[in-house]
Amino acid sequence: MAHKHDHSQAIKAVCEQLPSDELLCDLGDLFKLFGDTTRIKILYSLFESELCVCAIAELLKMEQSAISHQLKILKDAKLVGCRRSGRTNVYFLADDHVRSIIYQGFEHLTEDEEKQ
């Protein structure tokens, strides 16, 4: 027979800190955006410089239409911003949070390599 222990205090403490289901769902949706290699490549390319669609397409060796589609998704999620420069839209990382999320992911992936 399994030993039953009292975890009511731990559950109470977690429940007091747990965000709403809606917020947790939004967080899950945000992280889904980082689950696409093309979007990650686009975000990473914007680390160094603001770029137009054609520059990103050339950099990633992809069609402009595919890049535009992914940029719209990233823009709708407020991960990238866009400004007009003449007749061209120039894209950039929306804020330092985006850079931090990707940087933290890389740190997590490479932490074992650094310890060796």
N, C-alpha and C positions, 0 to 999 in steps of 0.2 A: 504494500500500500504506500502511495506517495505521501511524503511529508508535506503537509499544508502549512504555509507560513502566511503571516499577515502583511500584505503589501498595500493596505488601504492608505497609509500616509504617503507612500510614493505615488499612488494613483491620484490622490487629492492634490499633491504638489504639482504633478504634471497637468492635471485638468485646469488648475488655476493659471497656468502659463500657456496652454494650448491656444493658438489662434483659431479663429472661426473656420468652419469648413470651407466657406467661400474663399477666404484668404489662402488657405492651404491648397485649394483647387487652382487658384490663380498662380501660386508658386509652382505647382506641378506643371502648369501650362508654360510658364516662363522657362523652366528647365527643359521642356520638350523642344523649345526653339534651339537650344544648344545641342540637340541630338542629331543635327543635320551637318554633315561634313562641309557641304558648300557654304552654309551660313557661317560656320566656324572659320572657314578660309576667308570669307568676306570680312568678318569682324577682325580677324587677325591682320589682314592687309590694311585695315583702317587704323591700326595701332600707330603706324609710322607717318601716315599722311592722309589728308582728305583726298578723295579720288572720285572721278566721274565714272559712270557705268562702263563706258568704253575702256577705260584704263583697267578697271577691275576685271572685265571680260578678257582683256589681253593678258593680264597677269595670271589669271586662273585658266587660260586657254579654254574658255567657254563662250557660248553664244550670249550676246547682250540680252536677249529676251529672257534667258534663264536667270541671268544676274538680276535683271529688273524685277522679275517675279520674287526672288529671294529678298531683294532690298525692300520691296513693298511689305513683305511679312515682317522684316526686322524694323522697318519704320513704324508700322502699325503697333508693334510691341514696344515702341519707344526705346529700342536698343541702338538705332542709328538716327541721326538727324540729317536734314537735307537743306541746302541753300542754293539759290539761283545765282549763277555767275554767267551773265550774258544769256545765251540760249541753252546753257548746260546746267544740269543739276549736279551739285557736288555733295558727296556723302561723307559723313564723319561719325565717329562714335558719339552717342548721345551724351554720355557722361563717364566719369571715372569708375562708376559701379560696374559697367560693362567690362572694362579693362581688368578690374579686380576679380570678377567672376572667372574670367578666362585664365588669368594669372594663377588664381587659387587652384583651378583645375589642373594646370600644368604642374604646380608645386606638388599636388597630391600624387599625380602620375609619376613624377620623377624623384620623389622623396627616398625611395629605396635605392635608386641608383646613386644618390648623393651620399648615402651612408656607407656604401661599399668602397 
